[in-house]
Amino acid sequence: MPELPEVETTRRRIAPLLVGRTVAEVRTTRPSYLFLTPPARLRRALAGRRVERLERRGKYLIGGLDDGSRLVLHLGMTGQLFSSAATSPRLWRVADRAASADARTGGAAALSSPRAQRVFAPDQHTHLRLSFRDAGPEVWLRDARKFGKVLWLAPGEESERLARLGVDALAATGATLYAATRGRSVAIKSLLLDQAVIAGVGNIYADEALYGAGVRPTRRAGRVSREECERLATALRGVLERSIETGGSSISDYIAPDGSDGAYQDERRVYAREGEPCSRCGTRIWRVVLGQRSAYYCPKCQR
């Protein structure tokens, strides 16, 4: 699932393709749970509007339009927001990726070979297509599982989804975390994933930050000390900022708007590394399940 670094990378790289441009035409797929605003209404509301700004709140992208309305996008688990000029094998169906990988020397070859860089044609999963009056590249939103969200807010209209978000993860401090953990029996990782507490954190960066702070993901939140909260907030900002620098994590479906992969997945210390040695102490990384989600940690380095 795209987390804060992937969404922020998307914001920075898609902004030049949106801000300052006027929408000429909006094409959508049929109504579904992806569209919080019915497609027909969305098409009417966006056509002819100029995009003035593009912001991020947690994992949401918010486009401010010239009439005071807003377009809100969430990428869900598999959402991809990209230019019509983008090329990437991550836009292929999973079966096509596997077939291509088998035909070569392995999965990595299929995702990096120049031969794999074919032009993507919109498919049934390309749910939103914006074209512009300047006839430049279009902007497309694709989501195979449709867990993302598309919402249009009229001028002055507020969104409960945005209102209930907690502090942005990049702004979280030790004091923020310490106040949020007091009296809480939930596991500290589960608390980090609560978007009403801290907005933007998902599985990858919660595990990586907890490792950096030396705190086990299973520890009760209320038993994390003030000093540990300070370390955790510092570690969290560090991993998020580093991931933004490297373009995010392309573990499965995520691509940047130009079709390029992120690189932070190559720097993971614990996430999805079950059974591998800890880079600090050599102890094997463990995996546990918390609230139906995997959590990875070093049993020696994290207490």
C-alpha positions as CSV (number, residue, x, y, z in Angstrom):
1,M,0.0,0.0,0.0
2,P,1.4,3.5,-0.9
3,E,2.3,5.2,2.4
4,L,3.3,8.8,3.1
5,P,6.6,8.6,1.2
6,E,5.0,7.1,-1.9
7,V,2.2,9.6,-1.8
8,E,4.5,12.6,-1.2
9,T,6.8,11.4,-4.1
10,T,3.7,11.2,-6.3
11,R,2.6,14.7,-5.2
12,R,5.9,16.2,-6.1
13,R,6.2,14.5,-9.4
14,I,2.6,14.7,-10.6
15,A,2.2,18.4,-9.6
16,P,3.9,19.7,-12.8
17,L,1.4,17.7,-14.8
18,L,-1.6,19.2,-12.9
19,V,-0.9,22.6,-11.4
20,G,-1.6,25.4,-13.7
21,R,-3.4,23.2,-16.3
22,T,-7.1,23.4,-17.2
23,V,-9.1,20.1,-17.5
24,A,-10.5,19.6,-20.9
25,E,-12.2,16.2,-20.5
26,V,-12.8,13.7,-17.8
27,R,-13.2,10.0,-18.5
28,T,-14.2,7.4,-15.9
29,T,-15.2,3.8,-15.5
30,R,-18.6,2.8,-14.2
31,P,-19.8,3.7,-10.7
32,S,-18.1,1.6,-8.0
33,Y,-17.0,1.9,-4.4
34,L,-13.8,3.7,-5.6
35,F,-15.9,6.7,-6.5
36,L,-17.2,8.5,-3.4
37,T,-18.5,11.1,-5.9
38,P,-20.6,9.5,-8.7
39,P,-18.6,9.5,-11.9
40,A,-21.2,11.6,-13.8
41,R,-21.1,14.3,-11.2
42,L,-17.3,14.1,-11.1
43,R,-17.1,14.6,-14.9
44,R,-19.3,17.7,-14.8
45,A,-17.5,19.2,-11.8
46,L,-13.9,18.8,-13.1
47,A,-14.4,19.7,-16.8
48,G,-13.2,23.3,-17.5
49,R,-11.6,23.7,-14.1
50,R,-8.0,24.9,-13.6
51,V,-5.8,23.1,-11.0
52,E,-4.3,25.7,-8.6
53,R,-2.4,23.6,-6.2
54,L,-1.8,20.0,-5.0
55,E,-1.3,19.2,-1.4
56,R,-1.0,16.1,0.8
57,R,-2.6,15.2,4.1
58,G,-1.4,11.8,5.4
59,K,-2.0,9.4,2.5
60,Y,-4.5,11.7,0.7
61,L,-3.8,14.0,-2.3
62,I,-5.9,17.1,-2.5
63,G,-6.1,19.2,-5.6
64,G,-7.4,22.8,-5.2
65,L,-9.4,24.0,-8.2
66,D,-10.0,27.5,-9.4
67,D,-13.6,27.6,-8.3
68,G,-12.7,26.7,-4.7
69,S,-13.7,23.1,-5.0
70,R,-11.3,20.2,-4.3
71,L,-10.5,16.9,-5.8
72,V,-9.4,14.3,-3.2
73,L,-7.5,11.1,-4.2
74,H,-6.5,8.1,-2.1
75,L,-4.4,5.4,-3.7
76,G,-5.6,2.6,-1.5
77,M,-3.6,-0.6,-1.7
78,T,-2.7,-0.8,-5.4
79,G,-3.5,2.7,-6.8
80,Q,-1.2,4.3,-9.3
81,L,-1.3,8.0,-10.4
82,F,0.8,8.6,-13.4
83,S,1.4,10.4,-16.7
84,S,0.0,8.9,-19.9
85,A,3.6,8.9,-21.2
86,A,4.8,6.6,-18.3
87,T,6.1,3.2,-19.1
88,S,6.6,0.5,-16.5
89,P,6.1,-3.3,-16.3
90,R,4.4,-2.6,-13.0
91,L,1.5,-1.5,-15.1
92,W,1.2,-5.0,-16.6
93,R,-1.2,-7.6,-15.2
94,V,0.5,-9.8,-12.6
95,A,0.2,-12.8,-14.9
96,D,2.0,-10.9,-17.7
97,R,4.8,-10.0,-15.3
98,A,5.2,-13.6,-14.3
99,A,5.2,-14.8,-17.9
100,S,7.8,-12.2,-18.9
101,A,10.0,-13.1,-15.9
102,D,9.8,-16.8,-16.8
103,A,10.9,-16.0,-20.3
104,R,14.0,-14.3,-19.1
105,T,16.4,-15.0,-16.3
106,G,14.1,-14.0,-13.4
107,G,11.7,-11.4,-12.0
108,A,14.3,-8.7,-11.6
109,A,15.2,-8.9,-15.3
110,A,11.5,-8.5,-16.3
111,L,11.2,-5.3,-14.3
112,S,14.5,-3.7,-15.5
113,S,15.0,-4.8,-19.0
114,P,14.6,-2.0,-21.6
115,R,12.6,-4.5,-23.7
116,A,10.0,-4.5,-20.9
117,Q,9.3,-0.8,-21.3
118,R,6.3,-0.8,-23.5
119,V,3.6,1.9,-23.7
120,F,0.7,1.4,-21.4
121,A,-2.8,1.5,-22.9
122,P,-5.7,2.3,-20.5
123,D,-7.5,-0.8,-19.3
124,Q,-10.6,-1.6,-17.3
125,H,-8.6,-0.7,-14.1
126,T,-7.9,2.9,-15.3
127,H,-10.7,4.5,-13.5
128,L,-10.0,8.2,-14.0
129,R,-8.4,9.9,-17.0
130,L,-7.8,13.7,-17.1
131,S,-7.0,15.4,-20.4
132,F,-6.1,19.1,-20.6
133,R,-6.6,22.0,-22.9
134,D,-2.9,22.4,-23.7
135,A,-2.9,18.9,-25.3
136,G,0.0,17.8,-23.1
137,P,0.2,14.4,-21.3
138,E,-2.9,13.2,-19.6
139,V,-3.0,12.1,-15.9
140,W,-4.4,8.7,-15.2
141,L,-5.5,6.9,-12.0
142,R,-5.4,3.2,-12.1
143,D,-6.4,0.8,-9.3
144,A,-6.8,-2.9,-9.9
145,R,-8.4,-3.6,-6.6
146,K,-10.4,-0.4,-6.3
147,F,-9.6,0.2,-2.7
148,G,-8.6,3.8,-3.5
149,K,-11.0,6.7,-3.3
150,V,-12.0,9.6,-5.6
151,L,-13.9,12.4,-4.0
152,W,-15.0,15.9,-5.2
153,L,-15.7,18.5,-2.5
154,A,-17.8,21.6,-3.4
155,P,-16.5,25.0,-2.4
156,G,-16.6,25.2,1.4
157,E,-17.5,21.5,1.8
158,E,-15.6,19.6,4.4
159,S,-14.8,15.9,4.5
160,E,-15.1,13.6,7.5
161,R,-12.3,11.5,6.1
162,L,-9.9,14.4,6.2
163,A,-11.2,15.9,9.5
164,R,-10.5,12.7,11.4
165,L,-6.9,12.5,10.4
166,G,-4.3,12.9,13.2
167,V,-1.0,14.8,13.0
168,D,0.9,14.3,9.8
169,A,3.7,11.7,10.4
170,L,6.4,14.1,9.3
171,A,5.3,16.5,12.0
172,A,4.9,14.0,14.8
173,T,7.1,14.6,17.8
174,G,8.1,12.6,20.9
175,A,5.5,14.6,22.9
176,T,2.8,13.8,20.3
177,L,3.5,10.1,20.6
178,Y,3.8,10.1,24.4
179,A,0.5,11.9,24.8
180,A,-1.2,9.5,22.3
181,T,0.2,6.3,24.0
182,R,-0.8,7.1,27.6
183,G,-3.3,4.6,29.0
184,R,-3.4,2.6,25.7
185,S,-3.2,-1.2,25.9
186,V,-3.0,-1.6,22.1
187,A,0.3,-2.7,20.6
188,I,2.5,0.3,19.7
189,K,2.7,-0.8,16.0
190,S,-1.1,-0.8,15.9
191,L,-1.2,2.7,17.3
192,L,1.3,3.9,14.7
193,L,-1.1,2.6,12.0
194,D,-4.1,4.4,13.4
195,Q,-4.6,7.3,11.0
196,A,-6.6,9.2,13.6
197,V,-3.5,9.3,15.7
198,I,-0.7,9.7,13.1
199,A,-1.6,10.2,9.5
200,G,0.5,8.6,6.7
201,V,2.2,5.6,8.4
202,G,1.7,2.1,7.1
203,N,3.3,-1.4,7.7
204,I,6.7,-0.7,6.1
205,Y,7.6,2.5,7.9
206,A,6.1,1.5,11.2
207,D,8.3,-1.6,11.3
208,E,11.4,0.3,10.1
209,A,10.8,3.1,12.7
210,L,10.3,0.7,15.6
211,Y,13.5,-1.0,14.6
212,G,15.4,2.3,14.5
213,A,14.0,3.1,18.0
214,G,14.7,-0.3,19.5
215,V,11.1,-0.9,20.4
216,R,9.2,-4.1,19.7
217,P,6.0,-3.8,17.7
218,T,4.1,-5.9,20.2
219,R,4.9,-3.7,23.2
220,R,1.8,-2.1,24.8
221,A,1.7,1.5,23.7
222,G,1.1,2.7,27.3
223,R,4.4,1.1,28.3
224,V,6.5,3.0,25.9
225,S,8.5,5.5,27.8
226,R,8.8,9.2,27.1
227,E,12.5,8.7,26.0
228,E,11.5,5.8,23.7
229,C,8.7,8.0,22.2
230,E,11.3,10.6,21.4
231,R,13.5,8.0,19.8
232,L,10.6,6.6,17.9
233,A,9.4,10.0,16.6
234,T,13.0,10.7,15.4
235,A,13.3,7.3,13.7
236,L,9.9,7.7,12.1
237,R,10.8,11.1,10.5
238,G,14.1,9.7,9.5
239,V,12.8,6.7,7.6
240,L,10.0,8.7,6.0
241,E,12.4,11.4,4.8
242,R,14.9,8.9,3.5
243,S,12.2,7.1,1.6
244,I,11.0,10.3,0.0
245,E,14.7,11.0,-1.0
246,T,14.8,7.6,-2.7
247,G,11.4,7.8,-4.4
248,G,9.5,5.5,-2.0
249,S,9.2,1.7,-1.9
250,S,8.4,-0.3,-5.1
251,I,7.7,-3.7,-3.5
252,S,4.6,-4.6,-5.6
253,D,2.6,-2.1,-7.6
254,Y,3.9,1.3,-6.7
255,I,5.4,3.5,-9.4
256,A,6.2,7.2,-9.5
257,P,4.2,9.3,-12.0
258,D,6.8,8.9,-14.7
259,G,6.8,5.1,-14.3
260,S,10.0,4.8,-12.4
261,D,10.5,2.6,-9.4
262,G,11.3,3.8,-5.9
263,A,14.5,2.5,-4.2
264,Y,13.8,2.5,-0.5
265,Q,12.9,-1.2,-0.6
266,D,16.6,-1.9,-1.0
267,E,17.3,-0.2,2.4
268,R,14.7,-2.1,4.5
269,R,16.2,-3.4,7.8
270,V,13.4,-5.6,9.0
271,Y,10.2,-5.3,6.9
272,A,9.5,-8.5,5.0
273,R,12.9,-9.9,6.0
274,E,11.7,-12.8,8.1
275,G,14.5,-15.3,8.8
276,E,17.2,-13.1,7.5
277,P,20.0,-11.9,9.8
278,C,19.7,-8.5,11.5
279,S,22.1,-6.1,10.0
280,R,23.2,-5.0,13.5
281,C,23.5,-8.2,15.5
282,G,23.0,-11.1,13.2
283,T,19.9,-12.4,15.0
284,R,17.2,-13.7,12.7
285,I,14.3,-11.4,12.0
286,W,11.0,-12.6,13.4
287,R,7.5,-12.1,12.1
288,V,4.3,-11.9,14.2
289,V,0.7,-11.0,13.3
290,L,-0.9,-8.0,14.9
291,G,-4.5,-7.2,14.0
292,Q,-4.2,-9.3,10.8
293,R,-1.1,-7.5,9.7
294,S,2.5,-8.8,9.8
295,A,5.0,-7.1,12.0
296,Y,8.8,-7.8,11.6
297,Y,11.4,-7.1,14.2
298,C,14.7,-8.2,15.7
299,P,14.2,-10.0,19.0
300,K,17.6,-8.9,20.3
301,C,17.7,-5.2,19.2
302,Q,14.1,-4.4,20.0
303,R,12.7,-4.7,23.5
